[in-house]
Amino acid sequence: MVANGKIDASRSHGYLRSCPSSSGSGRFIGSKSGNRLVKPVRIRAGSWNVGTLTGKRYELVETLRKRKVDILCVQETRWKGRGVAKIMDYKLWFSGSRVARNGVGIIIGPPHNENVVDVNRWGDRIMSVRLVIHEVTYTVICAYAPHAGLGAAEKRHFWESLDQVVRMCPLDHRLLIGGDLNGHIGTNVEGYPGAHGGFGYGVRNEEGLSILDFAVAHDVVVANSFFKKTNAQLATFHSGGNSTQIDYLLLRRGDLRTCGDCKALTDLTCSSQHRLLIMDLVLRRRVTKSVRPVQPTILWKKLNGEKAETFKTLVVERVEAEAEMVSHEDADQMWNCLASVIREAAKEALGVAVGTSRGHRSDRESWCLSDEVQSKVALKQLRFRELVM
């Protein structure tokens, strides 16, 4: 609910965990961050106005299992109150009112239902769930818009509330909105080329304008308008021989590339006039490459001139200091002791380099070149810098 310009969000009963600090980014950095992409992971999300959830929860879960739906936004549950219910190995978070009307819910299947980190409820028409899937944070919002017969004040209140809920979603989270929005966006793209994909159904009405205006305001797209389908796969509501499209799935414009398909299933009803709307999301898991420790490398190339004399002096001094101790050891221990003395003296006299020559350009192995060649190379580099500057 909205009070004093702020949304009053009711959280689940103690169901709140801190989100892993390494998660949250909805966009992968790729190889620059030392990560590599592996086999894609498919997530199937959906939206369904079930008419009522009473007496059909198990039928609904069996349908989701059969269709391999991982996340489902359900509208018109007509359940009272707020809470969480476990239905076999699925979990349902629901939000209703004091009477058996409206109501929304979000059902999440295994294993993702164990990765829910936050649940918020805003009355009997809007709720959200935040979860982490393969190091990607998703904010899933279920919405149930007032139907055309209700007053303008109630519709305005719904869209203002949904607007504030979406604004609270961090931009680095992937956003998924599923709902019965009770509007027709139509087939005409005019005025909304970014939000409308051109494959709508029917004729746009005033409620459809509200949907598209909302999409433009938040830079989201209506996913089921971006895939060319038959009319049966576009229409989501059927009654009395008439068909319309009023159920939608929305996601951020930048995440549209992860959407592989979106359509209404024509062979499922679940005793509802609405069709199940599904969307396949394809994401790539990030696997951090194993980083081998880099051992410091002694710069033996500098063993000449003054540094060679310094190195010799350090070795003699340290061997003399360790002479008494070395004399009481066996051959292996004596060898290890002398090797350690030589390495430490070399590090101090010659220095060390950590990493590859790319990270230490000044220490590249050019010592095999004569002084004359090295001076000519240095002169050439100087002339080139003068030329380009």
N, C-alpha and C positions, 0 to 999 in steps of 0.2 A: 504494500500500500504506500501511497505518497502522502506524507504529512509535513507541513511547513517547508515544502520544497525539497524534502529529502525522502528517499525510499526507506521504508521500514522493512528490513529483510529478516525473516525468521530462519535461523539455522536449524539443522537437524539436531536431534537430541545428543549433544556431545560428539557428533560425528564430524570432527574437524581435526585434520592432521596437517603438519607443516609440509609444504611442497619441497621436494628435494632441490637443493640449490643449483644442481647441475642441469635441472630441467627448466622448461619454460619456453624456450625458443621455438617458434613455429617455422623457422627457416634455417636450413642447414648451411653452415659456412663452407663445408666441403674440405678438399684436401689442404687448403691453406691452414686449417686449424689442426692438422695432423690426423684427420679422420678420413676414413674411406667408406664408400657406399657399398652395401652388400645387398642380398636378395630383398626385393620389395615386400612389404607387409600390407595386406589388404584389411581394411576396416570397413564394415558395412553398417551404415547408419540409416535410420528411417524415421518416418512420422506417420501417425495413424490416429484418426478420430474413431474410437471404438464404440461410441454410443453410450456404453456403460461398461465398467470393468467388473461389476458384480456378477459372479457366477461364471466368468469366462477367463479368469486369470491363467488357469492351467492350459486351456485351449490356446491362449495367446502365446504363452511361453513355448509350447510345442511348435507353433507356427514359426516363431523366431528361430528356434533350433533347426527346423527343417530348412528355412531360408537363409540360415547362417547370418542372422542379423546380430550385431554386437551391441549397438546402442539404438534405442527406440524412444522417441518422444510420443507420448500418448495424450490425447485430449478427450474431454468429456468423460472422465473416469466416474464422476458422480459419487466419489468417496468423501466421507466427512473427515474433517480434521487433517492433521499432517503427521507424517511418519515414514517409516521404511518397512517394507515387507520382503521376506525371502520366499521366492517361489521356485522350488527345486534349487538349481544352482544359479539362478538369476536373482538379481536384487531390484526392487522397485522403490524408488523414492517418490512420494506423492504429496500433493498439496491441494487441499480442498477448503470448503467453507463449513459453516455450522449446519447447513442443510445439504441434502443430496442433490446438488446441481453443479454444473460446470466441472471444475477439477482438472488438474494436469498431473503428469507423472513422467518419470524417466526411468526406463528399464535398461539395465546393463548386464551383459552376460559375462561368464568367466573367460579369462582370468582378470579382465579389466575392472570388474566391480570391486576388486581388492585394492585398486589404485586410485580410488576416489579420495580427494583431499579436501573438498569443500562442497557444501550444499546450501543453497539459499532459496527461500520461498517468498514470493510476493503475491499473496492472495491465491485465489482459485483460478487465475488465468495465466500466470507467469511463474516459472521456477527455473533454476539453473543448477548445474552440477559441474564441478571442475575435476578433471582426472588426468593422469599422466599415462601416456601410451608410448612405450619405446622412447623414453626421454623427450617426448613432445607433450606439452601441456595443452589440453583441449578444454574450452569452456562451452558446454552444451546448454542451450536455452530452449525450453519448451514453451510455446505460446499458443493461446487460444483466444482469438479475437472475437468481439461481440458480433453477432449476426446482423444482417441488414435491417431487421425489424426493430432493433434497439435504438435508443436516442443518440444524438450526436455527442452529448456530454460524456456518455459512457465510452464511446469509441475514442474520443479525444483523450480521456483518462488512460485508456489502454495503451495508445501509441506513445503518450508521454512517459508512461511507466517503462515500456519496452525500450524507449530511447535512452532513459537513464541507466537501465540495466546494461545495455550494450556499451555505453560510455564507461562503465566501471570495469569492463573487461580490458586487461592490459593488451597493448598492441602486439607484444611478442607472443601472445597466446593464439592458438588457432581457434577460430570461432565457428560454431555450428548452431544454426537456429532451425528448429523444426516445428511446424505448427499448422493448425487450421486457421488461416488468416482471413477467411470469409470474404475474399475479394477476387475479382477476375482481372488478371493482367493483360489478357487478350493476346493476339498474334502480332499486333502492331508494335514495332520497336521505336517509333517516332518519339523523340524527346528523352529516351532512356537507353541509348545504345550501349552503355557500359553495364547497366544493371540487368537489362533484358537481352536474352540471347537470340531472340527471333523465332523460337519454337514454342510459343504459348498456345492457348486454346481459347476459343470463343472471342467475345468482344469485351474490351476493357470497360470497367465501370468506376464509380467514384472510390469505392473501397480498394480497387486495384491501383488507383493513383496513389493512395496512401501507402500501399506496399512498396511501390516503385520509388516514391519520394523518400521513404525510410531507407531503402537500399542505397540510393544515391548519397544520402546524408552520411551514411556510415561506411561507404565504399565497400559494400557487399553486393553479391550477385544472386539472382534467383537461379539456382543450379538446374532445376528441372525445365528451364527455358533454353538451355544451351545444348540440348541433345535432340536430334531429329528422331521423333518417335511417331508411332501411329496415334490416331486420336484416342484409341482405347487406352494407350499407355500414357497419354497426357492428361486425360480427364481423371479426376480423383474422387468425384462425387456423382452418384447415379440415383435418381429418384423419379418414379413415374414415367419412365422412358426418356427422361432428360438427363443430360450429362454436363457437368461443369468442372472447372479446375479451381479449387479453393484451398488446397493443401500444398505447402511449399517447403523446400529446404534451401536455406541460404548459407553462404559462407563468404569469407573475405575474397575480394577480387584476386589478390595475390596467391591465394590457395586454390584457385580454380584449376590450376594445372595438376593438382593431386586428385581431382575428381575424374574417375574413369568412366562412370555411367550414372544415370539418374532416370528413373521411370516409375510408373505406378504398375503394380502387379495386378493382372486382370483376373486371376483365378482364386483370389483370396478375398473373403468378405468379413469373416469373424462376426457374423450377424450384425453387420454395420453397413450403412449406405456408402461409407467411404472406402476407398481402396488404400492398401498399404503402399506408401511411397518410399522407395529405397534409393540409396546413393552409395556407390563404391568409392572409397578413398584409398589411394595408394601412397604409402609413405615409405621412405627408405631408412632403415635403421643405421645408426652411427656406431661404428666400432673404432675405438681408439687404437691406433697402431702402437705396438710395443716399442718403447724407446730404449735402446741399449745404452748403458752408461759409456760416456766417452772418456778414455784414459788420457791423461796428460802425456804429451810426446816431448821428449828431450830434443832440443834443437842442436843436434850433433853437427849440423852444417856450419855452425859458428866456431867449431874447434880449430881455430887457426890464430896466428898472431898473438896478441896480448891475452886474449881469452884462453888460449891453449896453455900459456904460462900460468895463468891464475888457476886453471883447472888442475894442473900438475902440482902446484903448491898446496892446494886444498887437499888433494888426495894424500900427499906425503904426510902433511900435518895430522890428518885424521887416522892414517894407518899407524903412525908412531904413537898416537894417543891410545889406540886400541891394541897395541902390540902385546902387552902383558896379558890381556883378556883372551886374545886370539890364540896365543901360544898354548893355552890349556884346553883347547877345543880339538875335535877330530877334523878330518879333512873336509867333510861336507859342511860342518858348521863354520869352519874357517872360510870356505869359498863363499857361503851366503853372506857372511859378515863383510868380506872384502867387496862383494858385488853391491851390497847396500851402501857402503862408504863411497864407492865410485859413482853410483846413481845420485846420491845426495849432493856430492861435490859437483857433478855435471849440471844438476838442476840449478844450483846456486850460481855457478859460473856462466853457464850458457843460456839458461832460461828454458821455459816449457811453453808449448802451444796446446790449447784444448780445442777440439773440433776439427773440421776439415779446412782445407786451404781456402775454400770459398769464404769461410768466416774469418780467416786470417790472411788476407791478401798480401800483407807486407811480409809474411813468413813463407811464401811459396818456395818450393824446392828448386830454386834457380842457382844454387851454389855450385852446380857442376859446370856452369858457364865461366869462362875466364873473365878476369877483371876488364879486359878490353871489350869483350862482347857485352858485359853488363853495363858498362859506361855508354856504349852506343845505344843500347835499348833504352836506358834512362834518358838520353838526349832525344831519341825519337818520341818518347812519351811526352817530354816537355814541349817539343815542337808541335805535337798534335794538340795539346791543350791550348797552346797559344793560337792555333788555327781556329779552333771551335769557339773560343771565348770572344 
